[in-house]
Each structure stands twice: as C-alpha cells, then as structure tokens.
Amino acid sequence: MKKALTREEMRELDKKAIEEYKIPGVILMENAGRNVAEEVLKMINTHRQTRVAILCGKGNNGGDGFVVARHLYNNNIPVTVFLVAKISDILKYGDTGTNLQILLHMRIPVREALDTTAVNGVLKELNNCDIIIDALFGTGLSGEVREPFKTLIHGVNKLNKLIISVDIPSGLDCNDGKILGSAIKAYKTVTFAVNKRGFYLESGPTHTGEIIVTDISIPREILP
C-alpha cells in the first residue's frame, strides 16, 4: 500500500498546518478547489461547450466544490452548483460560507436540493451535463449516508457521466474503504496532500478511479 492516512491522521495534519504553521483554512480550501478545477480543465475539449455540474454538501468538501465552481466559471465553463443544504445555513459556516458568498455575488447558479423529490429533479438535469463534480462528503464521513444523499449518489452512478470526486468519493469510508450505504463511483479522484487509506481497501479501488494527489500547501516536513 502507498503511504496513506486515516481520517484521524488527515484531520491532525490539517490542524497542525492551521494552528502551528498559521496557514488559514480558507487558503487550504482555495488550493484544493483550484487543483480540482485544473484537473477538470485538462479534460475539457475546447472545441465544444462542456457543461459541468457540481454537487455540494454543507461541509468543507462542499466548500472545495464552491471554489471549483468559481475557477471553472472564470475559465468560461458553464457551471451549475447543486447544494444539498440550505444556502442560509451554509453562509454561517466559516470558510465554506465565505466561498458560497463569493459565488452568490458572482451570480453563479446555486440551486438547493433539500429532499428526494428535488434530488430526482436534479438527476434529470444532470443528463444534460458532461462532467459531474462530487463534493458531497469528505474524509470525515463515518456514518451511513442518509437521504436525500443516498438517492442522489445512486442516481449519479447510473448516469454514465464523467465523475470527478473531490478528495474522496462521497460515501466511501476513508479508513477501511467500505461503502457507507451508497458511494460515488468516480472516473477520477483528486485528493489532497496524501493518499487516503480507504482508497486501497475493500471497495476503494473500484470507486476512486484514477487517483491524483495534489499539493494544497501543507508543509512538506509534516507530510508522511
């Protein structure tokens, strides 16, 4: 197995970068989202219009997704954000709220999907997209995926679209690679700083797709 961290080890790494090295979390989020956007841009055929949908949850993974949306928009890529949470709630959450506020000021479309009925409507719209960015859950997820996320993840997997997961496929356990009820099957996973242990265990290899490890400015001396 390659060098890989558990969710607890990754949380400690982030904490050390922020508290001991004084790197603001919003900078780590910015670097993470920009890295994903750059990988997406490599996949886009400039000779035809490519539509991108970004699925965001309420946590930091969703915040990374908001950053992805901004960078793609600034590169003239049509992008729509589908948020499985209330906008008004997210705006209260530090770095994630900051990046959502930026999208709203830029008038980038952000749509709420709060129940299974709304999610089924989103799935129909996703048929018109070429690339789907999965920013629903990050490495911190340890409990069973609940509705409406479960319906969304199951539906997205059936769409036969290019899916790029942000840090980890949503619903995959970071520690043991088990599926937490339902998990995204990614074409590519853009992960941050270091590989995650669950990528190489149980269902990890069949859900991560190609794994790209990117630098988000965590000091190299604290990396494994």
C-alpha positions as CSV (number, residue, x, y, z in Angstrom):
1,M,0.0,0.0,0.0
2,K,1.2,3.5,-0.8
3,K,1.6,6.0,2.1
4,A,-1.9,6.7,3.1
5,L,-3.7,8.4,6.0
6,T,-6.8,7.7,8.0
7,R,-9.4,10.4,8.6
8,E,-8.0,11.0,12.1
9,E,-4.5,11.4,10.8
10,M,-5.6,13.7,8.0
11,R,-7.6,15.8,10.5
12,E,-4.5,16.1,12.6
13,L,-2.4,17.1,9.6
14,D,-4.9,19.9,8.7
15,K,-5.0,21.0,12.3
16,K,-1.2,21.2,12.5
17,A,-1.0,23.2,9.3
18,I,-3.6,25.7,10.5
19,E,-2.7,26.0,14.2
20,E,1.1,25.5,14.2
21,Y,2.0,26.9,10.8
22,K,-0.7,29.5,10.8
23,I,-2.0,28.6,7.3
24,P,-5.6,29.9,7.2
25,G,-8.1,27.1,6.4
26,V,-9.5,29.3,3.6
27,I,-6.1,29.1,1.8
28,L,-6.1,25.3,2.0
29,M,-9.6,25.3,0.6
30,E,-8.7,27.6,-2.2
31,N,-5.7,25.5,-3.2
32,A,-7.8,22.3,-3.0
33,G,-10.6,23.7,-5.2
34,R,-8.3,25.3,-7.7
35,N,-6.4,22.0,-8.1
36,V,-9.6,20.1,-8.9
37,A,-10.6,22.8,-11.4
38,E,-7.3,22.5,-13.1
39,E,-7.7,18.7,-13.5
40,V,-11.2,19.3,-14.9
41,L,-9.9,21.9,-17.4
42,K,-7.4,19.3,-18.7
43,M,-10.3,17.0,-19.5
44,I,-12.3,19.6,-21.4
45,N,-12.3,19.7,-25.2
46,T,-12.0,23.4,-26.1
47,H,-13.7,22.8,-29.4
48,R,-17.1,22.3,-27.9
49,Q,-19.0,23.6,-25.0
50,T,-18.8,21.4,-21.9
51,R,-21.4,21.7,-19.1
52,V,-20.3,21.0,-15.6
53,A,-22.5,20.3,-12.5
54,I,-21.0,20.5,-9.0
55,L,-22.8,18.6,-6.2
56,C,-22.0,20.1,-2.9
57,G,-22.7,19.2,0.7
58,K,-22.6,21.5,3.7
59,G,-19.1,20.8,5.0
60,N,-15.6,21.7,3.9
61,N,-15.8,19.3,0.9
62,G,-18.7,21.4,-0.3
63,G,-16.6,24.5,0.2
64,D,-13.9,23.0,-2.0
65,G,-16.7,22.5,-4.6
66,F,-17.6,26.2,-4.4
67,V,-14.0,27.1,-5.2
68,V,-14.0,24.7,-8.2
69,A,-17.2,26.4,-9.5
70,R,-15.5,29.8,-9.3
71,H,-12.4,28.8,-11.2
72,L,-14.3,26.9,-13.9
73,Y,-16.7,29.9,-14.3
74,N,-13.6,32.2,-14.7
75,N,-12.4,29.9,-17.5
76,N,-15.7,30.3,-19.3
77,I,-17.1,26.9,-18.5
78,P,-20.9,26.8,-17.9
79,V,-21.3,25.6,-14.4
80,T,-24.3,24.9,-12.0
81,V,-23.9,24.2,-8.3
82,F,-26.5,21.9,-6.7
83,L,-26.4,22.2,-2.9
84,V,-27.9,19.5,-0.7
85,A,-28.4,22.0,2.1
86,K,-30.0,25.4,2.7
87,I,-28.0,28.4,1.4
88,S,-28.9,30.4,4.5
89,D,-27.4,27.7,6.7
90,I,-24.1,27.4,4.8
91,L,-23.5,31.1,4.9
92,K,-22.9,30.7,8.7
93,Y,-20.1,28.2,8.2
94,G,-16.7,30.0,8.1
95,D,-14.6,29.2,5.1
96,T,-17.4,27.2,3.3
97,G,-19.8,30.1,3.9
98,T,-17.2,32.6,2.6
99,N,-16.8,30.7,-0.7
100,L,-20.5,30.3,-1.1
101,Q,-21.0,34.0,-0.6
102,I,-18.5,34.7,-3.4
103,L,-20.5,32.5,-5.8
104,L,-23.7,34.4,-5.0
105,H,-22.0,37.7,-5.6
106,M,-20.7,36.4,-8.9
107,R,-24.2,35.2,-9.8
108,I,-23.1,31.7,-10.4
109,P,-26.2,29.5,-10.3
110,V,-26.6,27.7,-6.9
111,R,-29.6,25.5,-6.5
112,E,-30.9,23.9,-3.3
113,A,-32.0,20.3,-3.3
114,L,-33.4,19.5,0.1
115,D,-35.4,16.3,-0.4
116,T,-35.7,13.3,-2.6
117,T,-38.2,15.0,-4.9
118,A,-35.8,17.8,-5.5
119,V,-32.9,15.4,-6.0
120,N,-34.9,13.4,-8.6
121,G,-35.3,16.7,-10.5
122,V,-31.6,17.3,-10.2
123,L,-30.8,13.9,-11.6
124,K,-32.9,14.7,-14.7
125,E,-31.0,17.9,-15.2
126,L,-27.7,16.1,-14.8
127,N,-28.4,14.2,-18.0
128,N,-27.6,17.5,-19.8
129,C,-24.2,17.8,-18.2
130,D,-20.9,16.4,-19.4
131,I,-18.9,16.3,-16.2
132,I,-20.1,16.0,-12.6
133,I,-18.0,17.1,-9.7
134,D,-18.7,15.2,-6.5
135,A,-18.2,17.5,-3.4
136,L,-20.8,16.0,-1.2
137,F,-18.8,14.3,1.6
138,G,-15.1,14.4,2.5
139,T,-12.8,12.2,4.5
140,G,-14.7,12.9,7.8
141,L,-17.7,10.9,6.9
142,S,-18.1,7.8,9.1
143,G,-21.8,7.1,9.4
144,E,-24.3,5.8,7.0
145,V,-25.2,8.0,4.0
146,R,-28.8,9.2,4.5
147,E,-31.5,10.6,2.2
148,P,-31.6,12.6,0.0
149,F,-27.9,12.0,-0.5
150,K,-28.4,8.2,-0.9
151,T,-30.8,8.7,-3.8
152,L,-28.5,11.3,-5.4
153,I,-25.4,9.2,-5.2
154,H,-27.2,6.1,-6.5
155,G,-28.7,8.1,-9.4
156,V,-25.5,9.8,-10.3
157,N,-23.7,6.4,-10.6
158,K,-26.4,5.3,-13.2
159,L,-25.9,8.4,-15.4
160,N,-22.8,7.2,-17.2
161,K,-21.1,10.6,-16.9
162,L,-17.5,11.6,-16.1
163,I,-17.5,12.0,-12.3
164,I,-14.6,13.8,-10.5
165,S,-14.5,13.3,-6.8
166,V,-13.1,16.0,-4.5
167,D,-10.6,14.4,-2.1
168,I,-12.6,11.1,-1.8
169,P,-15.6,9.6,-3.5
170,S,-18.6,10.5,-1.3
171,G,-19.8,7.6,0.8
172,L,-16.5,5.8,0.8
173,D,-15.1,5.2,4.2
174,C,-11.7,6.9,4.4
175,N,-10.3,4.4,6.9
176,D,-11.4,1.0,5.6
177,G,-12.7,1.5,2.0
178,K,-16.2,0.2,2.9
179,I,-19.3,1.7,1.3
180,L,-21.3,3.7,3.9
181,G,-24.7,2.8,2.4
182,S,-24.0,4.3,-1.0
183,A,-20.8,5.7,-2.6
184,I,-19.9,7.6,-5.8
185,K,-18.0,5.6,-8.4
186,A,-15.6,8.2,-9.7
187,Y,-13.8,8.4,-13.0
188,K,-11.1,10.3,-11.2
189,T,-10.4,11.3,-7.6
190,V,-8.4,14.5,-6.9
191,T,-7.1,14.0,-3.4
192,F,-5.2,16.5,-1.2
193,A,-1.7,16.2,0.3
194,V,-1.6,12.4,0.6
195,N,-3.5,9.3,-0.3
196,K,-6.2,8.0,2.0
197,R,-6.1,4.5,3.4
198,G,-9.6,3.6,2.2
199,F,-8.5,4.0,-1.4
200,Y,-6.7,0.7,-1.3
201,L,-9.1,-1.4,0.9
202,E,-12.4,-3.1,0.3
203,S,-14.4,-1.1,-2.3
204,G,-11.9,1.7,-2.6
205,P,-10.1,0.5,-5.8
206,T,-13.4,0.2,-7.6
207,H,-14.7,3.6,-6.6
208,T,-11.8,6.0,-6.8
209,G,-10.9,5.7,-10.5
210,E,-7.6,7.4,-11.3
211,I,-6.1,9.0,-8.2
212,I,-4.4,12.4,-8.5
213,V,-2.6,13.6,-5.4
214,T,-2.2,17.4,-5.3
215,D,-0.3,19.8,-3.1
216,I,-2.5,22.3,-1.2
217,S,0.4,24.0,0.7
218,I,0.6,21.7,3.8
219,P,4.3,22.0,4.7
220,R,6.2,19.0,3.4
221,E,8.0,18.4,6.7
222,I,4.8,17.3,8.3
223,L,3.7,15.0,5.5
224,P,4.3,11.3,5.9
